[in-house]
Amino acid sequence: MPQLDTVHIDAPFGGGFLDSAANLDRYRTLLDLAAQAALSPEESRSFIQHVVRDLRD
């Protein structure tokens, strides 16, 4: 992922920008954790197919 120098955050009560080095480091850490927890494309398809089958039953 390219280095981020500014991040725009949207929230229910407004938005804001992160541009300090400390905040950007925390944001990169969150992105890395999300990427590690994410399913692979094949696992995602299988999971969605499983949910669809369960909803049809």
C-alpha distance matrix in Angstrom:
0.0 3.8 6.5 8.4 12.1 13.7 13.4 16.3 17.9 20.6 23.3 26.8 28.5 26.4 23.0 21.5 18.8 17.0 16.8 18.1 16.3 17.7 16.7 13.1 13.1 14.8 12.5 9.4 12.1 13.1 9.8 9.8 13.5 13.3 11.2 13.8 16.6 15.8 18.2 17.4 18.4 21.8 22.3 21.5 24.1 26.6 26.2 26.7 29.6 31.2 31.0 32.6 35.3 36.0 36.3 38.7 41.0
3.8 0.0 3.8 6.2 9.5 11.6 12.3 15.5 17.7 20.7 23.7 27.3 28.6 26.1 22.5 20.6 17.5 15.8 14.8 16.4 14.7 16.8 16.1 12.3 12.9 15.3 13.1 10.4 13.7 15.0 12.2 12.7 16.4 16.4 14.7 17.3 20.1 19.4 21.8 21.1 21.9 25.4 26.0 25.0 27.4 30.1 29.7 30.0 32.9 34.6 34.2 35.7 38.6 39.3 39.4 41.8 44.2
6.5 3.8 0.0 3.8 6.5 9.4 10.7 14.3 16.6 20.0 22.9 26.6 27.5 24.8 21.2 18.8 15.5 13.2 11.8 12.9 11.0 13.4 13.1 9.3 10.0 12.9 11.2 8.9 12.3 14.1 12.1 12.7 16.3 16.9 15.9 18.3 20.9 20.8 23.7 23.5 24.6 28.1 28.3 27.2 30.0 32.5 31.7 32.1 35.3 36.6 36.1 37.7 40.7 41.1 41.1 43.8 46.0
8.4 6.2 3.8 0.0 3.8 5.7 7.0 10.6 13.1 16.5 19.5 23.3 23.9 21.2 17.5 15.1 11.7 9.7 8.6 10.5 9.6 11.9 10.7 7.1 9.2 11.5 9.3 8.3 12.0 13.1 11.4 13.1 16.3 16.4 16.2 18.9 21.0 20.9 24.0 24.2 25.1 28.7 28.7 27.2 30.0 32.6 31.5 31.6 35.0 36.3 35.3 36.9 40.1 40.3 40.0 42.8 45.2
12.1 9.5 6.5 3.8 0.0 3.8 7.0 10.4 13.2 16.8 19.8 23.5 23.6 20.5 16.8 13.9 10.2 8.3 6.0 8.2 8.1 11.2 10.2 7.3 10.1 12.6 10.9 10.8 14.4 15.5 14.5 16.3 19.2 19.5 19.6 22.3 24.3 24.3 27.5 27.9 28.7 32.4 32.3 30.7 33.4 36.1 34.9 34.8 38.2 39.5 38.4 40.0 43.2 43.3 42.9 45.7 48.1
13.7 11.6 9.4 5.7 3.8 0.0 3.8 6.7 9.8 13.3 16.3 20.0 19.9 16.8 13.1 10.2 6.6 5.6 4.6 8.1 9.4 11.7 9.6 7.5 11.1 12.5 10.3 11.3 14.7 14.9 14.1 16.8 19.2 19.0 19.6 22.6 24.0 23.8 27.1 27.8 28.4 32.2 31.9 29.9 32.6 35.3 33.8 33.5 37.0 38.3 36.8 38.3 41.7 41.6 40.9 43.8 46.3
13.4 12.3 10.7 7.0 7.0 3.8 0.0 3.8 6.4 9.9 12.9 16.7 17.1 14.2 10.5 8.3 5.5 5.0 6.6 9.8 11.2 12.3 9.3 7.6 11.1 11.3 8.4 10.1 13.3 12.6 11.8 15.0 17.0 16.2 17.3 20.4 21.3 21.1 24.4 25.4 25.9 29.6 29.2 27.0 29.7 32.4 30.7 30.2 33.8 35.0 33.4 34.9 38.3 38.1 37.3 40.2 42.7
16.3 15.5 14.3 10.6 10.4 6.7 3.8 0.0 3.8 6.7 10.0 13.5 13.9 10.8 7.1 5.8 4.5 6.4 8.9 12.2 14.3 15.0 11.6 10.8 14.2 13.8 10.8 13.1 15.9 14.4 13.8 17.3 18.8 17.5 19.0 22.2 22.5 22.0 25.2 26.4 26.6 30.3 29.8 27.2 29.7 32.4 30.5 29.7 33.3 34.6 32.6 33.9 37.4 37.2 36.0 38.9 41.5
17.9 17.7 16.6 13.1 13.2 9.8 6.4 3.8 0.0 3.8 6.6 10.3 11.0 8.6 5.3 5.3 6.0 7.5 10.9 13.5 15.5 15.3 11.6 11.6 14.6 13.1 10.2 13.2 15.2 13.0 13.1 16.8 17.5 16.0 18.2 21.1 20.9 20.6 23.9 25.6 26.0 29.5 28.5 25.8 28.6 31.0 28.8 28.0 31.7 32.6 30.4 31.9 35.4 34.8 33.6 36.7 39.1
20.6 20.7 20.0 16.5 16.8 13.3 9.9 6.7 3.8 0.0 3.8 7.0 8.3 6.3 4.3 6.7 8.9 11.1 14.5 17.1 19.3 18.9 15.1 15.3 18.1 16.3 13.5 16.4 18.1 15.4 15.4 19.2 19.4 17.5 19.8 22.8 22.0 21.4 24.4 26.2 26.3 29.7 28.6 25.6 28.1 30.5 28.1 26.9 30.6 31.5 29.0 30.2 33.8 33.1 31.6 34.6 37.1
23.3 23.7 22.9 19.5 19.8 16.3 12.9 10.0 6.6 3.8 0.0 3.8 5.5 5.3 5.4 8.4 11.3 13.1 16.8 18.9 21.0 20.0 16.2 17.1 19.6 17.2 14.9 18.1 19.2 16.2 16.9 20.5 20.1 18.2 21.0 23.6 22.4 22.1 25.0 27.4 27.6 30.7 29.3 26.3 28.8 30.9 28.1 27.0 30.7 31.2 28.4 29.9 33.3 32.3 30.7 33.9 36.1
26.8 27.3 26.6 23.3 23.5 20.0 16.7 13.5 10.3 7.0 3.8 0.0 3.8 5.8 8.0 11.4 14.6 16.7 20.4 22.4 24.7 23.5 19.8 20.9 23.3 20.7 18.5 21.8 22.6 19.4 20.2 23.7 22.9 20.8 23.8 26.2 24.6 24.2 26.8 29.3 29.4 32.3 30.7 27.5 29.8 31.8 28.8 27.4 31.0 31.4 28.3 29.5 33.0 31.7 29.8 33.0 35.2
28.5 28.6 27.5 23.9 23.6 19.9 17.1 13.9 11.0 8.3 5.5 3.8 0.0 3.8 7.1 10.2 13.9 16.2 19.7 21.6 24.2 23.1 19.6 21.1 23.7 21.2 19.4 23.0 23.9 21.0 22.1 25.7 25.1 23.4 26.3 28.8 27.4 27.2 30.1 32.6 32.7 35.7 34.2 31.1 33.4 35.4 32.5 31.2 34.8 35.1 32.0 33.3 36.7 35.4 33.5 36.7 38.8
26.4 26.1 24.8 21.2 20.5 16.8 14.2 10.8 8.6 6.3 5.3 5.8 3.8 0.0 3.7 7.0 10.7 13.5 16.8 19.0 21.9 21.3 17.7 19.0 21.9 20.0 17.9 21.3 22.8 20.3 21.0 24.7 24.6 23.0 25.6 28.3 27.4 27.1 30.1 32.2 32.3 35.5 34.3 31.2 33.6 35.9 33.2 31.8 35.5 36.2 33.3 34.4 38.0 37.0 35.1 38.2 40.6
23.0 22.5 21.2 17.5 16.8 13.1 10.5 7.1 5.3 4.3 5.4 8.0 7.1 3.7 0.0 3.7 7.2 10.1 13.3 15.9 18.7 18.4 14.8 15.6 18.8 17.2 14.9 18.2 20.0 17.8 18.3 21.9 22.3 20.8 23.2 26.1 25.5 25.2 28.4 30.3 30.4 33.8 32.8 29.8 32.4 34.8 32.3 31.2 34.9 35.7 33.1 34.4 37.9 37.2 35.5 38.6 41.1
21.5 20.6 18.8 15.1 13.9 10.2 8.3 5.8 5.3 6.7 8.4 11.4 10.2 7.0 3.7 0.0 3.8 6.8 9.8 12.4 15.4 15.4 12.0 12.9 16.3 15.2 13.3 16.5 18.6 17.0 17.5 21.0 21.8 20.8 23.0 25.8 25.8 25.8 29.1 30.8 31.2 34.8 33.8 31.1 33.8 36.3 33.9 33.1 36.8 37.7 35.3 36.7 40.2 39.5 38.2 41.3 43.7
18.8 17.5 15.5 11.7 10.2 6.6 5.5 4.5 6.0 8.9 11.3 14.6 13.9 10.7 7.2 3.8 0.0 3.8 6.3 9.3 12.2 12.9 9.7 10.0 13.7 13.4 11.4 14.2 16.7 15.8 16.0 19.3 20.6 20.0 21.8 24.6 25.1 25.1 28.5 30.0 30.5 34.2 33.4 31.0 33.7 36.3 34.2 33.6 37.3 38.2 36.2 37.7 41.2 40.7 39.6 42.6 45.0
17.0 15.8 13.2 9.7 8.3 5.6 5.0 6.4 7.5 11.1 13.1 16.7 16.2 13.5 10.1 6.8 3.8 0.0 3.8 6.1 8.7 9.2 6.1 6.5 10.1 10.0 8.6 11.3 13.7 13.4 14.0 16.9 18.3 18.3 20.0 22.5 23.4 23.8 27.4 28.8 29.8 33.4 32.5 30.4 33.4 35.8 33.8 33.5 37.2 38.1 36.2 38.0 41.4 40.8 40.0 43.2 45.4
16.8 14.8 11.8 8.6 6.0 4.6 6.6 8.9 10.9 14.5 16.8 20.4 19.7 16.8 13.3 9.8 6.3 3.8 0.0 3.8 6.5 8.5 6.8 6.4 9.9 11.1 10.2 12.0 14.8 15.3 15.6 18.0 20.0 20.4 21.6 24.0 25.4 25.9 29.4 30.5 31.5 35.1 34.5 32.6 35.6 38.1 36.3 36.2 39.8 40.7 39.1 40.9 44.2 43.8 43.2 46.3 48.5
18.1 16.4 12.9 10.5 8.2 8.1 9.8 12.2 13.5 17.1 18.9 22.4 21.6 19.0 15.9 12.4 9.3 6.1 3.8 0.0 3.8 5.5 5.4 6.1 8.6 10.1 10.6 12.2 14.3 15.5 16.4 18.3 20.1 21.1 22.4 24.4 25.9 26.9 30.5 31.7 33.2 36.7 35.8 34.2 37.4 39.6 37.7 38.0 41.6 42.3 40.8 42.8 46.0 45.4 45.0 48.2 50.2
16.3 14.7 11.0 9.6 8.1 9.4 11.2 14.3 15.5 19.3 21.0 24.7 24.2 21.9 18.7 15.4 12.2 8.7 6.5 3.8 0.0 3.8 5.6 5.1 6.1 8.7 9.8 10.4 12.3 14.3 15.2 16.3 18.3 19.9 20.9 22.4 24.4 25.6 29.2 30.2 32.0 35.3 34.5 33.3 36.6 38.6 36.9 37.5 41.1 41.7 40.5 42.7 45.6 45.2 45.0 48.2 50.1
17.7 16.8 13.4 11.9 11.2 11.7 12.3 15.0 15.3 18.9 20.0 23.5 23.1 21.3 18.4 15.4 12.9 9.2 8.5 5.5 3.8 0.0 3.8 5.5 5.2 6.4 8.7 10.0 10.7 12.6 14.4 15.4 16.8 18.6 20.1 21.3 22.9 24.6 28.2 29.7 31.7 34.9 33.7 32.6 36.0 37.8 35.8 36.6 40.2 40.4 39.2 41.6 44.4 43.7 43.6 47.0 48.7
16.7 16.1 13.1 10.7 10.2 9.6 9.3 11.6 11.6 15.1 16.2 19.8 19.6 17.7 14.8 12.0 9.7 6.1 6.8 5.4 5.6 3.8 0.0 3.8 5.4 5.1 6.2 8.6 9.8 10.6 12.4 14.2 15.4 16.6 18.4 20.0 21.2 22.6 26.3 27.9 29.6 32.9 31.7 30.2 33.6 35.5 33.4 33.8 37.5 37.9 36.4 38.7 41.7 40.9 40.6 44.0 45.8
13.1 12.3 9.3 7.1 7.3 7.5 7.6 10.8 11.6 15.3 17.1 20.9 21.1 19.0 15.6 12.9 10.0 6.5 6.4 6.1 5.1 5.5 3.8 0.0 3.8 5.4 4.9 6.1 8.5 9.8 10.4 12.2 14.1 15.2 16.3 18.3 19.9 20.9 24.5 25.7 27.3 30.7 29.8 28.4 31.7 33.7 32.0 32.4 36.0 36.7 35.4 37.5 40.6 40.1 39.9 43.1 45.1
13.1 12.9 10.0 9.2 10.1 11.1 11.1 14.2 14.6 18.1 19.6 23.3 23.7 21.9 18.8 16.3 13.7 10.1 9.9 8.6 6.1 5.2 5.4 3.8 0.0 3.8 5.4 5.1 6.2 8.7 9.9 10.5 12.4 14.3 15.3 16.5 18.5 20.0 23.6 24.8 26.9 30.1 29.0 28.0 31.5 33.2 31.5 32.4 35.9 36.3 35.3 37.7 40.5 40.0 40.2 43.4 45.1
14.8 15.3 12.9 11.5 12.6 12.5 11.3 13.8 13.1 16.3 17.2 20.7 21.2 20.0 17.2 15.2 13.4 10.0 11.1 10.1 8.7 6.4 5.1 5.4 3.8 0.0 3.8 5.5 5.0 6.3 8.7 9.9 10.6 12.4 14.3 15.4 16.6 18.4 22.1 23.9 26.1 29.1 27.6 26.5 30.1 31.6 29.6 30.5 34.1 34.2 33.0 35.5 38.3 37.5 37.6 40.9 42.5
12.5 13.1 11.2 9.3 10.9 10.3 8.4 10.8 10.2 13.5 14.9 18.5 19.4 17.9 14.9 13.3 11.4 8.6 10.2 10.6 9.8 8.7 6.2 4.9 5.4 3.8 0.0 3.8 5.3 5.1 6.3 8.6 9.9 10.6 12.4 14.3 15.4 16.5 20.2 21.8 23.5 26.8 25.6 24.1 27.5 29.4 27.4 27.9 31.6 32.0 30.7 33.0 35.9 35.4 35.3 38.5 40.3
9.4 10.4 8.9 8.3 10.8 11.3 10.1 13.1 13.2 16.4 18.1 21.8 23.0 21.3 18.2 16.5 14.2 11.3 12.0 12.2 10.4 10.0 8.6 6.1 5.1 5.5 3.8 0.0 3.8 5.4 5.0 6.1 8.6 9.8 10.5 12.3 14.3 15.3 18.8 19.9 21.8 25.1 24.1 23.1 26.5 28.3 26.8 27.6 31.0 31.6 30.7 33.0 35.8 35.5 35.7 38.8 40.6
12.1 13.7 12.3 12.0 14.4 14.7 13.3 15.9 15.2 18.1 19.2 22.6 23.9 22.8 20.0 18.6 16.7 13.7 14.8 14.3 12.3 10.7 9.8 8.5 6.2 5.0 5.3 3.8 0.0 3.8 5.4 5.0 6.2 8.6 9.8 10.6 12.4 14.2 17.8 19.4 21.9 24.7 23.3 22.6 26.2 27.6 25.8 27.1 30.5 30.6 29.9 32.5 35.0 34.5 34.9 38.2 39.6
13.1 15.0 14.1 13.1 15.5 14.9 12.6 14.4 13.0 15.4 16.2 19.4 21.0 20.3 17.8 17.0 15.8 13.4 15.3 15.5 14.3 12.6 10.6 9.8 8.7 6.3 5.1 5.4 3.8 0.0 3.8 5.4 5.1 6.1 8.6 9.9 10.6 12.2 15.9 18.0 20.2 23.1 21.4 20.3 23.9 25.3 23.3 24.2 27.8 27.9 26.8 29.4 32.1 31.4 31.6 34.9 36.5
9.8 12.2 12.1 11.4 14.5 14.1 11.8 13.8 13.1 15.4 16.9 20.2 22.1 21.0 18.3 17.5 16.0 14.0 15.6 16.4 15.2 14.4 12.4 10.4 9.9 8.7 6.3 5.0 5.4 3.8 0.0 3.8 5.5 5.1 6.1 8.6 9.9 10.5 14.1 15.5 17.4 20.6 19.4 18.2 21.6 23.4 21.8 22.6 26.1 26.6 25.7 28.0 30.8 30.5 30.8 33.8 35.6
9.8 12.7 12.7 13.1 16.3 16.8 15.0 17.3 16.8 19.2 20.5 23.7 25.7 24.7 21.9 21.0 19.3 16.9 18.0 18.3 16.3 15.4 14.2 12.2 10.5 9.9 8.6 6.1 5.0 5.4 3.8 0.0 3.8 5.5 5.1 6.2 8.7 10.0 13.4 14.5 17.0 19.9 18.7 18.2 21.7 23.2 21.8 23.1 26.4 26.7 26.4 28.9 31.3 31.1 31.8 34.8 36.3
13.5 16.4 16.3 16.3 19.2 19.2 17.0 18.8 17.5 19.4 20.1 22.9 25.1 24.6 22.3 21.8 20.6 18.3 20.0 20.1 18.3 16.8 15.4 14.1 12.4 10.6 9.9 8.6 6.2 5.1 5.5 3.8 0.0 3.8 5.4 5.1 6.2 8.6 12.2 14.2 17.0 19.5 17.6 17.2 20.9 21.9 20.1 21.7 25.0 24.9 24.3 27.2 29.4 28.8 29.7 32.8 34.1
13.3 16.4 16.9 16.4 19.5 19.0 16.2 17.5 16.0 17.5 18.2 20.8 23.4 23.0 20.8 20.8 20.0 18.3 20.4 21.1 19.9 18.6 16.6 15.2 14.3 12.4 10.6 9.8 8.6 6.1 5.1 5.5 3.8 0.0 3.8 5.4 5.1 6.1 9.8 12.1 14.4 17.1 15.3 14.2 17.9 19.2 17.3 18.5 21.9 22.1 21.3 23.9 26.4 26.0 26.6 29.7 31.2
11.2 14.7 15.9 16.2 19.6 19.6 17.3 19.0 18.2 19.8 21.0 23.8 26.3 25.6 23.2 23.0 21.8 20.0 21.6 22.4 20.9 20.1 18.4 16.3 15.3 14.3 12.4 10.5 9.8 8.6 6.1 5.1 5.4 3.8 0.0 3.8 5.5 5.2 8.4 9.6 12.1 14.9 13.7 13.1 16.6 18.1 16.9 18.3 21.4 21.9 21.7 24.1 26.5 26.6 27.4 30.2 31.8
13.8 17.3 18.3 18.9 22.3 22.6 20.4 22.2 21.1 22.8 23.6 26.2 28.8 28.3 26.1 25.8 24.6 22.5 24.0 24.4 22.4 21.3 20.0 18.3 16.5 15.4 14.3 12.3 10.6 9.9 8.6 6.2 5.1 5.4 3.8 0.0 3.8 5.6 8.3 9.8 13.1 15.1 13.4 13.8 17.4 18.1 16.9 19.0 21.9 21.9 22.0 24.8 26.7 26.6 27.8 30.7 31.9
16.6 20.1 20.9 21.0 24.3 24.0 21.3 22.5 20.9 22.0 22.4 24.6 27.4 27.4 25.5 25.8 25.1 23.4 25.4 25.9 24.4 22.9 21.2 19.9 18.5 16.6 15.4 14.3 12.4 10.6 9.9 8.7 6.2 5.1 5.5 3.8 0.0 3.8 6.6 9.5 12.6 14.3 11.9 11.8 15.6 16.0 14.2 16.3 19.4 19.0 18.8 21.8 23.7 23.3 24.5 27.5 28.6
15.8 19.4 20.8 20.9 24.3 23.8 21.1 22.0 20.6 21.4 22.1 24.2 27.2 27.1 25.2 25.8 25.1 23.8 25.9 26.9 25.6 24.6 22.6 20.9 20.0 18.4 16.5 15.3 14.2 12.2 10.5 10.0 8.6 6.1 5.2 5.6 3.8 0.0 3.8 6.5 9.1 11.3 9.2 8.6 12.3 13.4 11.8 13.5 16.6 16.8 16.7 19.3 21.5 21.5 22.5 25.3 26.7
18.2 21.8 23.7 24.0 27.5 27.1 24.4 25.2 23.9 24.4 25.0 26.8 30.1 30.1 28.4 29.1 28.5 27.4 29.4 30.5 29.2 28.2 26.3 24.5 23.6 22.1 20.2 18.8 17.8 15.9 14.1 13.4 12.2 9.8 8.4 8.3 6.6 3.8 0.0 3.8 6.5 7.8 5.5 5.6 9.2 9.9 9.0 11.1 13.7 14.0 14.6 17.1 18.8 19.2 20.6 23.1 24.4
17.4 21.1 23.5 24.2 27.9 27.8 25.4 26.4 25.6 26.2 27.4 29.3 32.6 32.2 30.3 30.8 30.0 28.8 30.5 31.7 30.2 29.7 27.9 25.7 24.8 23.9 21.8 19.9 19.4 18.0 15.5 14.5 14.2 12.1 9.6 9.8 9.5 6.5 3.8 0.0 3.8 5.4 5.0 6.0 8.6 9.8 10.3 12.1 14.1 15.1 16.3 18.2 19.8 20.9 22.4 24.3 25.9
18.4 21.9 24.6 25.1 28.7 28.4 25.9 26.6 26.0 26.3 27.6 29.4 32.7 32.3 30.4 31.2 30.5 29.8 31.5 33.2 32.0 31.7 29.6 27.3 26.9 26.1 23.5 21.8 21.9 20.2 17.4 17.0 17.0 14.4 12.1 13.1 12.6 9.1 6.5 3.8 0.0 3.8 5.5 5.0 6.3 8.7 9.8 10.6 12.3 14.2 15.4 16.5 18.4 20.0 21.1 22.7 24.7
21.8 25.4 28.1 28.7 32.4 32.2 29.6 30.3 29.5 29.7 30.7 32.3 35.7 35.5 33.8 34.8 34.2 33.4 35.1 36.7 35.3 34.9 32.9 30.7 30.1 29.1 26.8 25.1 24.7 23.1 20.6 19.9 19.5 17.1 14.9 15.1 14.3 11.3 7.8 5.4 3.8 0.0 3.8 5.4 5.2 6.3 8.6 10.0 10.7 12.3 14.4 15.5 16.6 18.5 20.1 21.3 22.9
22.3 26.0 28.3 28.7 32.3 31.9 29.2 29.8 28.5 28.6 29.3 30.7 34.2 34.3 32.8 33.8 33.4 32.5 34.5 35.8 34.5 33.7 31.7 29.8 29.0 27.6 25.6 24.1 23.3 21.4 19.4 18.7 17.6 15.3 13.7 13.4 11.9 9.2 5.5 5.0 5.5 3.8 0.0 3.8 5.5 5.1 6.0 8.6 9.8 10.4 12.3 14.2 15.3 16.4 18.3 20.0 21.3
21.5 25.0 27.2 27.2 30.7 29.9 27.0 27.2 25.8 25.6 26.3 27.5 31.1 31.2 29.8 31.1 31.0 30.4 32.6 34.2 33.3 32.6 30.2 28.4 28.0 26.5 24.1 23.1 22.6 20.3 18.2 18.2 17.2 14.2 13.1 13.8 11.8 8.6 5.6 6.0 5.0 5.4 3.8 0.0 3.8 5.4 5.1 6.1 8.5 9.8 10.6 12.2 14.2 15.3 16.5 18.4 20.2
24.1 27.4 30.0 30.0 33.4 32.6 29.7 29.7 28.6 28.1 28.8 29.8 33.4 33.6 32.4 33.8 33.7 33.4 35.6 37.4 36.6 36.0 33.6 31.7 31.5 30.1 27.5 26.5 26.2 23.9 21.6 21.7 20.9 17.9 16.6 17.4 15.6 12.3 9.2 8.6 6.3 5.2 5.5 3.8 0.0 3.8 5.5 5.2 6.1 8.5 9.9 10.5 12.2 14.2 15.4 16.6 18.6
26.6 30.1 32.5 32.6 36.1 35.3 32.4 32.4 31.0 30.5 30.9 31.8 35.4 35.9 34.8 36.3 36.3 35.8 38.1 39.6 38.6 37.8 35.5 33.7 33.2 31.6 29.4 28.3 27.6 25.3 23.4 23.2 21.9 19.2 18.1 18.1 16.0 13.4 9.9 9.8 8.7 6.3 5.1 5.4 3.8 0.0 3.8 5.5 5.1 6.1 8.7 9.9 10.6 12.3 14.3 15.5 16.8
26.2 29.7 31.7 31.5 34.9 33.8 30.7 30.5 28.8 28.1 28.1 28.8 32.5 33.2 32.3 33.9 34.2 33.8 36.3 37.7 36.9 35.8 33.4 32.0 31.5 29.6 27.4 26.8 25.8 23.3 21.8 21.8 20.1 17.3 16.9 16.9 14.2 11.8 9.0 10.3 9.8 8.6 6.0 5.1 5.5 3.8 0.0 3.8 5.5 5.1 6.3 8.7 9.9 10.6 12.4 14.4 15.6
26.7 30.0 32.1 31.6 34.8 33.5 30.2 29.7 28.0 26.9 27.0 27.4 31.2 31.8 31.2 33.1 33.6 33.5 36.2 38.0 37.5 36.6 33.8 32.4 32.4 30.5 27.9 27.6 27.1 24.2 22.6 23.1 21.7 18.5 18.3 19.0 16.3 13.5 11.1 12.1 10.6 10.0 8.6 6.1 5.2 5.5 3.8 0.0 3.8 5.4 5.1 6.2 8.6 9.8 10.5 12.4 14.5
29.6 32.9 35.3 35.0 38.2 37.0 33.8 33.3 31.7 30.6 30.7 31.0 34.8 35.5 34.9 36.8 37.3 37.2 39.8 41.6 41.1 40.2 37.5 36.0 35.9 34.1 31.6 31.0 30.5 27.8 26.1 26.4 25.0 21.9 21.4 21.9 19.4 16.6 13.7 14.1 12.3 10.7 9.8 8.5 6.1 5.1 5.5 3.8 0.0 3.8 5.5 5.1 6.2 8.6 9.9 10.7 12.6
31.2 34.6 36.6 36.3 39.5 38.3 35.0 34.6 32.6 31.5 31.2 31.4 35.1 36.2 35.7 37.7 38.2 38.1 40.7 42.3 41.7 40.4 37.9 36.7 36.3 34.2 32.0 31.6 30.6 27.9 26.6 26.7 24.9 22.1 21.9 21.9 19.0 16.8 14.0 15.1 14.2 12.3 10.4 9.8 8.5 6.1 5.1 5.4 3.8 0.0 3.8 5.5 5.2 6.2 8.7 10.0 10.9
31.0 34.2 36.1 35.3 38.4 36.8 33.4 32.6 30.4 29.0 28.4 28.3 32.0 33.3 33.1 35.3 36.2 36.2 39.1 40.8 40.5 39.2 36.4 35.4 35.3 33.0 30.7 30.7 29.9 26.8 25.7 26.4 24.3 21.3 21.7 22.0 18.8 16.7 14.6 16.3 15.4 14.4 12.3 10.6 9.9 8.7 6.3 5.1 5.5 3.8 0.0 3.8 5.4 5.1 6.2 8.7 10.1
32.6 35.7 37.7 36.9 40.0 38.3 34.9 33.9 31.9 30.2 29.9 29.5 33.3 34.4 34.4 36.7 37.7 38.0 40.9 42.8 42.7 41.6 38.7 37.5 37.7 35.5 33.0 33.0 32.5 29.4 28.0 28.9 27.2 23.9 24.1 24.8 21.8 19.3 17.1 18.2 16.5 15.5 14.2 12.2 10.5 9.9 8.7 6.2 5.1 5.5 3.8 0.0 3.8 5.4 5.1 6.3 8.8
35.3 38.6 40.7 40.1 43.2 41.7 38.3 37.4 35.4 33.8 33.3 33.0 36.7 38.0 37.9 40.2 41.2 41.4 44.2 46.0 45.6 44.4 41.7 40.6 40.5 38.3 35.9 35.8 35.0 32.1 30.8 31.3 29.4 26.4 26.5 26.7 23.7 21.5 18.8 19.8 18.4 16.6 15.3 14.2 12.2 10.6 9.9 8.6 6.2 5.2 5.4 3.8 0.0 3.8 5.5 5.2 6.4
36.0 39.3 41.1 40.3 43.3 41.6 38.1 37.2 34.8 33.1 32.3 31.7 35.4 37.0 37.2 39.5 40.7 40.8 43.8 45.4 45.2 43.7 40.9 40.1 40.0 37.5 35.4 35.5 34.5 31.4 30.5 31.1 28.8 26.0 26.6 26.6 23.3 21.5 19.2 20.9 20.0 18.5 16.4 15.3 14.2 12.3 10.6 9.8 8.6 6.2 5.1 5.4 3.8 0.0 3.8 5.5 5.3
36.3 39.4 41.1 40.0 42.9 40.9 37.3 36.0 33.6 31.6 30.7 29.8 33.5 35.1 35.5 38.2 39.6 40.0 43.2 45.0 45.0 43.6 40.6 39.9 40.2 37.6 35.3 35.7 34.9 31.6 30.8 31.8 29.7 26.6 27.4 27.8 24.5 22.5 20.6 22.4 21.1 20.1 18.3 16.5 15.4 14.3 12.4 10.5 9.9 8.7 6.2 5.1 5.5 3.8 0.0 3.8 5.5
38.7 41.8 43.8 42.8 45.7 43.8 40.2 38.9 36.7 34.6 33.9 33.0 36.7 38.2 38.6 41.3 42.6 43.2 46.3 48.2 48.2 47.0 44.0 43.1 43.4 40.9 38.5 38.8 38.2 34.9 33.8 34.8 32.8 29.7 30.2 30.7 27.5 25.3 23.1 24.3 22.7 21.3 20.0 18.4 16.6 15.5 14.4 12.4 10.7 10.0 8.7 6.3 5.2 5.5 3.8 0.0 3.8
41.0 44.2 46.0 45.2 48.1 46.3 42.7 41.5 39.1 37.1 36.1 35.2 38.8 40.6 41.1 43.7 45.0 45.4 48.5 50.2 50.1 48.7 45.8 45.1 45.1 42.5 40.3 40.6 39.6 36.5 35.6 36.3 34.1 31.2 31.8 31.9 28.6 26.7 24.4 25.9 24.7 22.9 21.3 20.2 18.6 16.8 15.6 14.5 12.6 10.9 10.1 8.8 6.4 5.3 5.5 3.8 0.0
